[in-house]
């Protein structure tokens, strides 16, 4: 099934794109999709996304408009947004 992943901030800049489509298996979970995204990114972006299969704390995955944990099950046509919170001061 196809899903869409939207990148923002430094991820988009390092990857050279804002959006990508992934083909994932039926019943795939968010964590699997994030692993596939990481594999497609250049090494410097992949390192900043997370290490050892865990998502960096500064990257917030949003699925169907809500914060989502890595075990969330994906549905056909889902859109994942990887959001970087802004910093202020």
N, C-alpha and C positions, 0 to 999 in steps of 0.2 A: 504494500500500500504506500501511497505517496503522502509525505508530510512536508511542510515548509518550515525552515528555520531562519529567523531574522537575527542578524548580528548588529551590534551597535558599538559606538565608541572605538576604543583601541582594537577590539576584535575585528571590526569592519575594516579599519585602516590597515591592520597587519594582513588580513586575509585578502584585501583588495576587492571585497564584495559586501553587499548589505544583506543579501538573501540567497539561500540555496534550497534546492529540493532534494529530499532524500527518499530512497526506496527502502522501506523497512518491512520486516515480516509481520504478519497478523499477530497481535498479542504482544508486540514489542513494547518495552517500557522506555520512559524518558531517559534513563541512564544509558541505555543502549544507543539511543539516538545521539546523545551527547558524545559518546565514545566515537561514533561514526563521524560526527562533526569535527572532533579533535583530530581524527586521522586525516581529514581533508585540509587542515590548516597548515600553514608554514610552521616550522619548529618553534619560532619565537612566540607565535600566537598560541600554539598548543601548550607550551610551557606555562603561559600566563592563564590559560583556561583552567588548568588544574593538574594535579599530579596523582599518579597511582590510582586512576579511575575516579578520583573525587573532584568535585567542582570547587574552584577557588571561591572563598567566601565573598569576594567582591562581585561575583557573577550570580545574578538572580534569574532562575528559569521561570518563565510564565507560560502556562499552558491553558488554553481556552479562557484567557483573561484573568487567571488566578495563579498565585504562587503555587508551584508544583514540586513535590519531592521526586527524587530519581526513580522510585518504584511505580510512579503513576503510569497506568496503561494508556498507550496511544490509540487513537481511532483514525480511520481513513480521513485525509484532508486536514488533520490537525495542524495548527500553527504554533510553533514554539518561538518565543522571543527571549533572547538572552540579554538581559538588561544590566547595565552598570549604574549603580546609584551615584548621583552627583555628590560632590563634596562642597561644603561651604565653610565660611569662616568669618 
